[in-house]
C-alpha cells in the first residue's frame, strides 16, 4: 500500500514546464515537488544516457520508495549505499526494501550497519533483538481466513469504517471505467484523487453494491479515511486542501460534519488541525470522549505518530502523543479503537514482516501497552493497514498492496476461526495468602526453555495464552517482588479452555536507612533518596520520614547505589547488594551522615593536575571536575569559588597568571557541562596560599610541591 497515498504525504507544488530547463533540472524540480513518478521517468532517461550524477541514484531510490515499488527501490538503494556520499537513512531504507522483498537475512545485515551508524534509532535495535521474527510472525496455525473483496478496483481501495449495522464506508480512487469519474489527479504517483464510497455488508463479510457515499462531502481533493460517532449522526474524515495563504501546499486535516436528512452538513475542520502539518486518520472511541488520529506535527518521535484528544461537552482538549510504547522513529498510522479499548494501528517502525504491519495494544491504566504484531495472514512482506473489526472481534476488514490483488491497494475481509488444535490456557497468580497478584510477567515456554509468548497479569492476577494442544509447555513467572514460580502444562487433547493456578512467594528483599546530620547526629527529614539499580539505571525515589528513615523493596541478586540529597548539604552515596543475601533479609544502612554546607567552607578537589606550565584540562582532571559538576547540579542554590593554587617555583607573577588561567579553564569546562555560570567563579591565587613551608629558597620534595599545586572550591553562598 502506498503509504504516501493514504497518509497523504503529499505537498503538490505548483510548477510550469519551462522549455529552457534541461532534463536534469526538470527532473530535480519534479522530485522537489514530490512528483516522484514523473521524476523517476526523467532520471531513468539520464541514467540510460550515462548523464547521471550521484544525486540521481539517491533520488531514484527515494522515488521508488515513495510509491512503494520495493523491487526497484532495492535495485537503486543497492547502488546508493555504495556511494561515498550515502546517508545513514538510506542504509535503513535499503534494509526495509530487502525485508519487503522477503530477503530477511540480508535486511538484518544492513540493519546491523544502520545500528552502528545511528545507535539511538530504536527501530534497528528492536529488529535485531527480536530473534527469528519471520518465523514468529508466520505461525503454522493461523487464526484468520482472508478473502479479497469483489468491489476492489484497479485503483486504490482502503480505509474501511463501519457505518450502521450493515454497511461499510471506505476510500477509493475509482477510475473512469470502474465507476464515477474523478477528474483531479495527483502528480506524485499518477493516480486519481480519493473519494468516499459506501457498500452493503452481506453474509460472510463480503461487500457489494458500492456507490458514492455523499454528494456534499465529495470535493476535488482527497477524502478519507473516516470514523463515526456511536449514533452515526457525526462523521469525522480526513481531507486535504490548499492552505490559506499557501497556494502550493496541500495539508491533511480532520473535518467534522453532521447528518441532516440524507446528507452531511456543517463541515468544519477540527481546531487542532493545522496549515503547518498533517492531521489525519481519525477513529472515535465507543462513548465519544476520545478521538485518536495520526499526525506528523513537530515534537513527535518519527514521521507520523499517533495522538489522542479528549472531547467533552462539545469542547476539544489538547492532543497528547501516545508515547514511545506506540510511536517509533518510523510511521504509525491508521488507528482503530475497538469498543474493548484495544488499539489497532499500522506501523513500519515496530518489528514486522515488511512495509506496514498491523499491530494491537491494550489500554492499561490510562496508557496503551504490550504492542503485538497480528502476524500472518493479516500481515505480510508488503503494506498491510487500515484494520477494523466488529464488536465481537470475529470478523472485519483491512487493506494491503500484497501480490494477487486487483489494484494497487485492495481491501480484504477476514474471519477469525478458532482452530481445532488451539486452546486457551487461562491462569491466575496468587500469593502465599491466596491474594491475587497483578503486574507479574508470565512466560509460555517450550520444554527447552524457548519463550513463545508473554503476558502480564491484570489487577485480578489473570493471564491467558493460546497454545497448541499437541505440545507440552512450561509456564514461568517473573516479578521484582516475587520469587520465580513454574508450572508444567502437558498436552491437552480435548477441550477449548484449560485453567492453571500458580502461587508466588514474596522475595522480601528490602533496605532501610537512616539519614543524619554529621555534626549533630540529628535525624534529617525530607531528604531526597534515590535508589539506582546499577545494571539498568532504573531509579526509585523517596524522601526520609520525620525520624530520618527510608525504605525500599529491592530485587534479589542485584546491586544498587543509594544517593541522599538535601538542599544545603553535601550529597552522600552508598553501594549495596543483595547478591548472596537470604530472602527475607532487610539490609540496614546506618552511616548516612550529611555534611551541612557553610559559607567559606573549603572543599579540596583532589587529583586535578596540569602539565608543567600549561592550563589545558587533562583527561584525568576532567574525571574529578565532573564531580564538581555533579555537586553543583545537585545543589543549584549554591555558589562557589573555584580556586587554583601553584607551588613556589618560578616567578610569582607568572604563577599568579598561570593559576588564574587554570581556574578559568576549569570553570569553562564545568559550565560546558550545563552548570549555570552564575554558580561558579574562577580565582587564581598563584603561590600566595601555600599550605606548607615550601616557599622560595626552601628545599622541598616533589610531593611537598605537589601538595601546594591544588584545586579547591570555597562555598560563597548556600542559597
ZAMARGU-4260 file (C-alpha; in steps of 0.2 Angstrom, whole numbers, plus 5000, padded with zeros to 4 digits):
<rodrens>
0) 5000/5000/5000 | 5007/5017/4995 | 5009/5025/5012 | 5010/5042/5004 | 4994/5040/4995
5) 4984/5035/5011 | 4993/5045/5023 | 4993/5059/5011 | 5011/5063/5012 | 5008/5075/4998
10) 5014/5093/4995 | 5010/5096/4977 | 5020/5111/4972 | 5014/5122/4958 | 5026/5122/4944
15) 5025/5125/4925 | 5037/5117/4912 | 5050/5129/4906 | 5057/5124/4889 | 5074/5131/4894
20) 5077/5119/4908 | 5087/5104/4904 | 5082/5086/4909 | 5091/5085/4925 | 5085/5102/4931
25) 5067/5097/4926 | 5069/5080/4935 | 5075/5088/4951 | 5061/5101/4950 | 5049/5087/4949
30) 5057/5077/4963 | 5057/5093/4975 | 5038/5095/4970 | 5035/5076/4976 | 5030/5071/4958
35) 5040/5055/4960 | 5033/5045/4946 | 5037/5059/4933 | 5054/5062/4941 | 5059/5044/4940
40) 5055/5043/4922 | 5067/5058/4918 | 5080/5051/4930 | 5080/5034/4921 | 5082/5043/4904
45) 5098/5052/4911 | 5105/5035/4918 | 5102/5027/4901 | 5112/5041/4893 | 5126/5040/4905
50) 5122/5058/4911 | 5118/5054/4929 | 5127/5062/4944 | 5127/5053/4961 | 5111/5063/4967
55) 5101/5055/4953 | 5105/5037/4960 | 5099/5043/4978 | 5084/5052/4971 | 5079/5037/4960
60) 5079/5025/4975 | 5069/5038/4985 | 5056/5039/4971 | 5053/5021/4971 | 5052/5020/4990
65) 5039/5034/4990 | 5027/5025/4978 | 5031/5008/4986 | 5039/4999/4972 | 5051/4989/4983
70) 5059/4979/4969 | 5066/4994/4960 | 5069/5003/4977 | 5080/4988/4982 | 5090/4990/4965
75) 5093/5008/4967 | 5097/5008/4986 | 5109/4994/4982 | 5119/5007/4972 | 5115/5022/4983
80) 5123/5014/4999 | 5139/5010/4990 | 5142/5028/4986 | 5153/5039/4996 | 5140/5052/4999
85) 5127/5040/5006 | 5116/5045/5020 | 5113/5033/5035 | 5095/5033/5032 | 5097/5026/5015
90) 5105/5011/5024 | 5089/5009/5034 | 5078/5011/5018 | 5088/4998/5009 | 5085/4986/5023
95) 5067/4990/5023 | 5066/4986/5004 | 5075/4970/5006 | 5063/4965/5020 | 5048/4969/5009
100) 5056/4958/4996 | 5057/4944/5009 | 5076/4944/5010 | 5076/4945/5029 | 5094/4939/5032
105) 5101/4952/5020 | 5090/4965/5028 | 5096/4961/5046 | 5114/4963/5040 | 5111/4981/5034
110) 5101/4984/5050 | 5116/4980/5060 | 5126/4993/5050 | 5112/5006/5052 | 5113/5002/5071
115) 5131/5006/5071 | 5128/5022/5061 | 5113/5028/5071 | 5113/5018/5088 | 5099/5029/5095
120) 5086/5024/5082 | 5076/5011/5091 | 5070/5003/5075 | 5086/4993/5071 | 5088/4988/5089
125) 5070/4981/5090 | 5073/4971/5074 | 5090/4964/5079 | 5084/4959/5097 | 5068/4951/5090
130) 5075/4934/5086 | 5068/4925/5071 | 5054/4937/5068 | 5050/4929/5051 | 5045/4913/5059
135) 5037/4921/5074 | 5025/4931/5063 | 5022/4917/5051 | 5013/4904/5063 | 5010/4886/5056
140) 4992/4888/5063 | 4984/4904/5058 | 4969/4911/5066 | 4962/4921/5052 | 4954/4916/5035
145) 4955/4931/5022 | 4947/4934/5006 | 4949/4948/4993 | 4933/4959/4991 | 4924/4959/4974
150) 4922/4978/4975 | 4940/4981/4973 | 4945/4992/4958 | 4961/4994/4948 | 4965/5009/4959
155) 4967/5010/4977 | 4953/5005/4989 | 4956/5006/5008 | 4951/5013/5025 | 4935/5003/5029
160) 4924/5010/5043 | 4908/5003/5050 | 4893/5013/5046 | 4877/5007/5054 | 4875/4988/5056
165) 4876/4983/5038 | 4887/4995/5029 | 4905/5000/5027 | 4912/5017/5021 | 4929/5017/5013
170) 4940/5027/5001 | 4944/5023/4983 | 4951/5032/4968 | 4940/5023/4956 | 4944/5026/4938
175) 4933/5031/4924 | 4930/5013/4918 | 4927/5007/4935 | 4913/5019/4941 | 4911/5038/4944
180) 4924/5049/4937 | 4936/5059/4947 | 4944/5072/4937 | 4959/5078/4948 | 4975/5068/4948
185) 4989/5069/4960 | 5006/5070/4952 | 5017/5061/4963 | 5011/5043/4959 | 5000/5046/4944
190) 4983/5042/4952 | 4966/5049/4954 | 4960/5058/4970 | 4952/5048/4983 | 4933/5049/4987
195) 4921/5041/4999 | 4910/5026/4994 | 4898/5015/5004 | 4895/4997/5002 | 4882/4985/5009
200) 4889/4971/5020 | 4882/4953/5017 | 4884/4936/5025 | 4902/4930/5027 | 4909/4948/5027
205) 4908/4952/5009 | 4904/4969/5002 | 4893/4973/4987 | 4884/4987/4978 | 4896/5001/4981
210) 4891/5019/4977 | 4896/5037/4981 | 4894/5040/5000 | 4890/5059/5000 | 4887/5072/4987
215) 4891/5086/5000 | 4907/5078/5006 | 4914/5075/4989 | 4927/5088/4983 | 4941/5089/4970
220) 4953/5084/4984 | 4956/5068/4994 | 4943/5062/5007 | 4945/5048/5019 | 4948/5038/5030
225) 4933/5041/5041 | 4925/5037/5058 | 4908/5040/5065 | 4900/5044/5082 | 4891/5029/5090
230) 4874/5035/5084 | 4881/5038/5066 | 4875/5056/5067 | 4893/5064/5066 | 4906/5059/5054
235) 4925/5063/5056 | 4935/5062/5040 | 4952/5067/5033 | 4953/5079/5019 | 4967/5089/5011
240) 4966/5106/5003 | 4976/5121/5000 | 4981/5131/5015 | 4976/5149/5017 | 4990/5160/5010
245) 4999/5145/5003 | 4993/5141/4986 | 5006/5127/4983 | 5003/5117/4998 | 4990/5103/5002
250) 4988/5099/5020 | 4978/5085/5028 | 4965/5090/5041 | 4952/5081/5050 | 4934/5088/5047
255) 4918/5085/5056 | 4900/5085/5048 | 4883/5082/5054 | 4870/5071/5046 | 4854/5081/5041
260) 4841/5071/5031 | 4851/5061/5018 | 4867/5070/5018 | 4880/5079/5028 | 4881/5097/5033
265) 4891/5109/5043 | 4908/5103/5038 | 4922/5111/5048 | 4940/5107/5052 | 4944/5102/5070
270) 4953/5115/5080 | 4969/5105/5081 | 4971/5103/5063 | 4984/5115/5055 | 4991/5123/5040
275) 5008/5118/5046 | 5007/5099/5047 | 4996/5085/5043 | 4982/5078/5055 | 4973/5063/5048
280) 4966/5045/5050 | 4953/5048/5064 | 4945/5035/5075 | 4932/5039/5089 | 4930/5028/5105
285) 4913/5020/5109 | 4907/5033/5121 | 4913/5048/5110 | 4925/5055/5123 | 4942/5052/5114
290) 4947/5054/5096 | 4963/5045/5090 | 4972/5051/5075 | 4989/5051/5066 | 5000/5067/5063
295) 5017/5072/5058 | 5017/5088/5069 | 5033/5094/5077 | 5038/5086/5093 | 5034/5068/5089
300) 5045/5053/5089 | 5046/5049/5070 | 5037/5053/5054 | 5018/5051/5058 | 5014/5047/5076
305) 4998/5043/5085 | 4989/5055/5096 | 4973/5056/5107 | 4962/5071/5111 | 4948/5072/5123
310) 4931/5078/5118 | 4920/5084/5132 | 4903/5093/5131 | 4907/5100/5114 | 4924/5105/5118
315) 4941/5098/5112 | 4956/5096/5123 | 4974/5097/5119 | 4981/5082/5109 | 4993/5070/5118
320) 5006/5060/5109 | 5003/5041/5114 | 5022/5040/5118 | 5036/5029/5114 | 5027/5012/5118
325) 5017/5015/5102 | 5026/5028/5092 | 5043/5024/5084 | 5055/5034/5073 | 5045/5027/5058
330) 5027/5030/5054 | 5012/5024/5065 | 4996/5027/5055 | 4978/5021/5053 | 4972/5019/5071
335) 4956/5010/5075 | 4950/5010/5093 | 4939/4995/5097 | 4925/4996/5110 | 4936/4985/5121
340) 4949/4998/5121 | 4961/4988/5110 | 4970/5000/5099 | 4974/4993/5081 | 4986/5003/5070
345) 4999/5001/5056 | 5017/5004/5058 | 5033/5002/5048 | 5044/5005/5064 | 5039/4991/5075
350) 5046/4974/5071 | 5036/4966/5056 | 5036/4956/5041 | 5039/4971/5029 | 5032/4988/5025
355) 5017/4992/5036 | 5011/4979/5048 | 4995/4979/5058 | 4998/4979/5077 | 4987/4980/5093
360) 4990/4987/5110 | 4978/4986/5125 | 4973/5001/5136 | 4980/4998/5154 | 4979/5011/5167
365) 4977/5025/5155 | 4991/5020/5143 | 4992/5008/5129 | 5004/4994/5132 | 5010/4977/5125
370) 5011/4981/5107 | 5008/4964/5097 | 5010/4960/5079 | 4994/4952/5072 | 5005/4940/5061
375) 5001/4932/5045 | 4989/4931/5036 | 4984/4948/5041 | 5002/4954/5039 | 5015/4950/5025
380) 5030/4957/5017 | 5021/4972/5009 | 5010/4986/5016 | 4995/4980/5027 | 4985/4993/5036
385) 4968/5001/5039 | 4962/4986/5050 | 4944/4986/5058 | 4935/4973/5067 | 4917/4970/5073
390) 4912/4971/5091 | 4915/4953/5094 | 4932/4953/5085 | 4926/4938/5075 | 4927/4947/5058
395) 4932/4963/5049 | 4942/4971/5035 | 4960/4978/5031 | 4969/4984/5016 | 4985/4978/5008
400) 4995/4980/4992 | 5001/4962/4993 | 5003/4952/4976 | 4987/4944/4969 | 4976/4959/4972
405) 4965/4968/4959 | 4973/4986/4961 | 4987/4995/4969 | 4978/4993/4986 | 4964/4981/4989
410) 4953/4978/5004 | 4952/4961/5012 | 4939/4953/5023 | 4944/4942/5037 | 4935/4929/5048
415) 4943/4924/5065 | 4942/4905/5066 | 4946/4895/5082 | 4957/4881/5076 | 4954/4864/5082
420) 4972/4862/5088 | 4972/4878/5098 | 4966/4880/5115 | 4965/4894/5128 | 4976/4892/5144
425) 4968/4903/5157 | 4979/4906/5173 | 4979/4916/5189 | 4993/4921/5200 | 4991/4920/5219
430) 5002/4924/5234 | 5005/4914/5249 | 4990/4921/5257 | 4979/4917/5242 | 4978/4935/5237
435) 4978/4939/5218 | 4994/4947/5211 | 4994/4959/5197 | 5008/4965/5186 | 5018/4949/5186
440) 5027/4944/5170 | 5021/4927/5164 | 5030/4917/5150 | 5024/4902/5140 | 5040/4892/5136
445) 5044/4876/5127 | 5051/4861/5137 | 5068/4868/5131 | 5065/4885/5138 | 5062/4894/5122
450) 5050/4909/5126 | 5035/4908/5114 | 5023/4921/5121 | 5022/4933/5136 | 5009/4941/5146
455) 5007/4952/5162 | 4994/4948/5175 | 4979/4960/5177 | 4974/4968/5193 | 4965/4951/5197
460) 4980/4941/5194 | 4973/4933/5177 | 4983/4929/5161 | 4980/4919/5146 | 4989/4911/5131
465) 4983/4902/5115 | 4993/4886/5115 | 4994/4871/5103 | 4986/4856/5112 | 4998/4844/5104
470) 5013/4851/5113 | 5018/4852/5131 | 5024/4869/5139 | 5031/4877/5154 | 5023/4892/5162
475) 5036/4903/5171 | 5033/4919/5181 | 5045/4933/5185 | 5042/4948/5195 | 5053/4960/5205
480) 5044/4957/5222 | 5041/4939/5220 | 5052/4923/5218 | 5050/4914/5201 | 5036/4900/5200
485) 5034/4887/5187 | 5021/4875/5181 | 5021/4861/5169 | 5007/4861/5156 | 5006/4844/5147
490) 4997/4841/5130 | 4979/4845/5131 | 4970/4833/5119 | 4952/4839/5121 | 4943/4855/5126
495) 4943/4873/5122 | 4950/4880/5139 | 4962/4874/5152 | 4965/4883/5169 | 4981/4884/5179
500) 4985/4892/5196 | 5002/4897/5201 | 5007/4903/5219 | 5022/4915/5221 | 5031/4920/5236
505) 5037/4937/5240 | 5056/4938/5240 | 5055/4951/5254 | 5072/4959/5250 | 5072/4977/5257
510) 5083/4990/5263 | 5081/5003/5277 | 5092/5018/5281 | 5093/5032/5292 | 5100/5049/5287
515) 5108/5061/5300 | 5117/5077/5300 | 5136/5073/5303 | 5140/5087/5316 | 5124/5085/5327
520) 5119/5067/5324 | 5101/5074/5322 | 5089/5064/5310 | 5086/5074/5294 | 5068/5073/5287
525) 5063/5077/5269 | 5080/5072/5262 | 5078/5065/5244 | 5083/5047/5242 | 5087/5039/5225
530) 5089/5021/5223 | 5098/5017/5207 | 5099/4999/5200 | 5116/4998/5194 | 5113/4986/5180
535) 5099/4995/5172 | 5100/5013/5179 | 5081/5011/5184 | 5078/5023/5198 | 5066/5023/5213
540) 5063/5039/5223 | 5058/5043/5240 | 5060/5055/5255 | 5065/5052/5273 | 5052/5052/5286
545) 5052/5064/5302 | 5064/5052/5310 | 5076/5052/5295 | 5072/5034/5289 | 5068/5027/5272
550) 5065/5010/5265 | 5063/5002/5248 | 5059/4984/5241 | 5073/4978/5230 | 5077/4963/5219
555) 5087/4948/5223 | 5105/4946/5215 | 5106/4965/5211 | 5117/4979/5216 | 5111/4997/5219
560) 5118/5014/5223 | 5109/5024/5236 | 5111/5043/5234 | 5105/5055/5248 | 5102/5074/5243
565) 5096/5088/5254 | 5097/5107/5250 | 5111/5115/5260 | 5121/5098/5262 | 5134/5088/5253
570) 5127/5073/5244 | 5131/5056/5250 | 5131/5039/5240 | 5132/5021/5246 | 5133/5005/5236
575) 5123/4990/5242 | 5120/4972/5235 | 5108/4958/5238 | 5120/4945/5230 | 5121/4931/5242
580) 5109/4938/5254 | 5095/4927/5261 | 5077/4930/5256 | 5068/4940/5270 | 5083/4949/5275
585) 5082/4968/5277 | 5098/4977/5273 | 5102/4991/5285 | 5112/5007/5281 | 5117/5017/5296
590) 5132/5028/5291 | 5122/5040/5280 | 5129/5057/5288 | 5127/5073/5278 | 5139/5087/5280
595) 5130/5104/5281 | 5137/5117/5269 | 5143/5133/5277 | 5149/5149/5269 | 5168/5150/5267
600) 5169/5131/5269 | 5183/5125/5258 | 5182/5108/5250 | 5198/5100/5242 | 5196/5094/5224
605) 5210/5080/5223 | 5219/5074/5208 | 5216/5090/5197 | 5234/5090/5189 | 5240/5101/5174
610) 5255/5098/5163 | 5270/5109/5168 | 5267/5127/5163 | 5250/5123/5155 | 5232/5126/5159
615) 5223/5114/5147 | 5211/5101/5156 | 5219/5084/5156 | 5208/5068/5155 | 5212/5063/5172
620) 5207/5081/5179 | 5191/5080/5169 | 5186/5065/5179 | 5187/5075/5196 | 5180/5091/5189
625) 5164/5080/5184 | 5162/5078/5202 | 5161/5097/5204 | 5148/5097/5190 | 5138/5084/5199
630) 5139/5094/5216 | 5133/5110/5208 | 5119/5102/5198 | 5113/5093/5214 | 5114/5110/5224
635) 5108/5123/5211 | 5106/5136/5225 | 5125/5135/5230 | 5138/5147/5223 | 5156/5143/5224
640) 5173/5150/5220 | 5185/5138/5211 | 5202/5142/5217 | 5218/5136/5208 | 5235/5137/5218
645) 5253/5134/5212 | 5269/5130/5221 | 5283/5142/5224 | 5294/5138/5210 | 5295/5151/5196
650) 5291/5169/5196 | 5277/5174/5207 | 5268/5185/5194 | 5269/5171/5182 | 5262/5158/5194
655) 5248/5170/5198 | 5244/5172/5180 | 5245/5153/5176 | 5234/5149/5191 | 5221/5161/5185
660) 5221/5153/5168 | 5220/5136/5176 | 5205/5141/5187 | 5196/5149/5172 | 5199/5133/5161
665) 5192/5123/5175 | 5177/5134/5176 | 5174/5134/5157 | 5174/5115/5157 | 5161/5114/5171
670) 5150/5127/5163 | 5151/5117/5147 | 5143/5103/5156 | 5127/5113/5159 | 5131/5121/5175
675) 5124/5139/5177 | 5139/5151/5175 | 5132/5161/5189 | 5135/5147/5201 | 5154/5147/5200
680) 5168/5160/5200 | 5186/5157/5194 | 5200/5163/5206 | 5219/5160/5204 | 5230/5163/5219
685) 5247/5158/5212 | 5259/5154/5227 | 5251/5166/5239 | 5242/5152/5250 | 5255/5138/5252
690) 5249/5125/5264 | 5267/5120/5270 | 5284/5129/5272 | 5289/5126/5254 | 5292/5144/5249
695) 5306/5152/5239 | 5323/5147/5245 | 5317/5131/5254 | 5322/5114/5248 | 5306/5103/5247
700) 5302/5086/5239 | 5291/5085/5224 | 5277/5078/5234 | 5278/5093/5245 | 5277/5105/5230
705) 5263/5094/5223 | 5253/5097/5239 | 5253/5116/5235 | 5248/5114/5217 | 5230/5111/5222
710) 5212/5115/5217 | 5199/5119/5229 | 5181/5125/5230 | 5175/5138/5243 | 5157/5140/5247
715) 5152/5158/5244 | 5133/5156/5246 | 5122/5142/5251 | 5105/5149/5244
</rodrens>
